[in-house]
Amino acid sequence: MSRQELADAVNAHVFRASGGTQVTAVDPNHIGKWELGTIRWPAAHYRAALRAILDIDTDRDLGFARPARGKPTNVDRKTFLKTALGASAGALLARYTPPADGDSSDLIAAMSGPTTHYRRMEQAVSSEQLAPAVDAHLRLSAGIVAGQLRNATGFAVLSEVAGLAAWLAADRGDNAAARRRYGEAVQHAGRAHHPLLAAYMTASLGHFAVEIGDPRQGAILLDRAEAQLDQSAPSTARAWLASLRAVAHGALGDKPAAFAALRAAEEATSRQRGEPVWPWVFTFDRAKAIRYRAGALARLGDLRGATTAYVAIANTPTAPKPRALLQLEQAQVLASAGQLGDGCALAVEALRVGMDYGSERITSRVRAFRAGLPVRTREAATLDEALTGLYDQRA
């Protein structure tokens, strides 16, 4: 578990335990200070949250010890690191899904843990390398759920594995397999009886449809996902979903609907208060909301607004593949504004990432970008040479 994930989980628990009372939220820096012993005795509500989230009985088991008067004692960093930052994804999943029948928590943790690790690995590993492992884990999980875990939690775990398999298939350019896996993820989420997970998977399928050129069908699925959210849905979910809907409406050229969705996304993003990351794994923050805003504005042809958004997140740390996709969106905006050289330079950078990571999702978008330029575009000479490398066995 990362510091950010632990902070989010602590804040969510404190918020619920206090009945919605506003309490000062902790952030990754707080977690680091607990880790280092700079803060030796956190407030009681934070300690209670940590014990509940990490299934720890006492503060001492967690690594904290009340300092004697005049003799402050540091946090036992070894205990804290082992317990807190080493907690499995299964512990978090068990907190946010309905309880399984019987004592199956260890099996659930064993199934869900690899999925979270695979999702993190996807940021740095080729989908071609990762997909076989995820597909094998999906088959294994499906067998376990069918034989031993035919309950809400089992289907929730299975939904997440199928969703990851769908994402990897889309990255490899196998859209048929991606649609099939996303469909399975949606079905499993429905059987988990968890509105948040069902909305997440339905919206993921809808955004996939938008990205492959079916914005009308994608918008329908995104509307369906919004209807699945209940009153307990966190602001994170509403911010993310509104951002996806803005992109879909932008692709459809529906300016009023796109701007309404962008306003909803901005409002929901500003309301987030340490809510759980699951099932997103990666935090949906303001920078990501701005990225979706840029994509929506670019699709609407608002080049100035899109450019302003891209500049706002230019220095935001991003993993290579998401950064390459962002560069391609920005390249299209630059090309539309007549800045062909700058647009082609970004496309070349994105193509290198696509080739390094074996991402057909990226390389196909680079090819589409080049196809949208005039055949004889002097500024595209380097890009043309790089694209030829896709067909050169020596490359």
Number of C-alpha atoms within 10 A of each C-alpha: 18 14 17 20 22 25 25 22 24 28 25 20 22 23 21 10 13 11 8 10 10 10 12 11 16 18 17 15 12 17 20 13 14 22 24 17 19 12 16 20 19 14 9 10 17 18 18 19 20 25 18 14 19 21 13 16 12 14 16 14 14 24 22 24 17 15 13 8 7 6 8 13 15 19 24 19 16 12 16 20 17 12 19 22 17 12 18 19 21 21 19 23 21 18 16 15 20 16 16 16 13 7 9 14 17 11 15 24 18 14 23 26 19 18 24 20 13 17 22 13 13 19 15 12 17 20 23 16 12 16 21 13 13 21 18 12 20 23 13 14 24 21 13 17 20 13 9 12 21 16 17 22 27 30 25 27 29 29 30 26 29 30 28 24 30 29 26 28 26 24 24 23 18 15 19 11 17 24 18 16 24 28 19 20 30 25 17 24 30 20 17 23 17 20 20 23 28 24 27 26 26 28 27 24 28 27 23 21 22 24 16 13 12 16 23 16 15 26 24 15 22 27 17 15 23 20 11 18 19 12 7 8 13 20 19 25 27 20 27 24 24 28 28 29 33 32 29 32 26 26 25 19 17 14 18 12 16 27 19 14 25 25 17 18 29 19 15 20 23 13 14 18 19 25 21 26 21 21 17 15 16 12 16 16 14 16 17 17 21 21 19 25 28 30 27 30 27 24 25 20 18 15 19 14 15 26 17 13 22 23 12 14 16 15 8 11 9 15 11 16 23 13 17 24 21 20 22 24 24 25 25 26 26 20 17 16 14 11 14 20 19 16 24 27 18 22 31 23 17 26 28 16 20 24 18 13 22 18 23 20 21 26 25 15 18 28 15 11 18 19 10 12 15 9 9 8 13 11 15 22 13 15 21 16 11 19 19 11 13 13 9 9 6 6 9
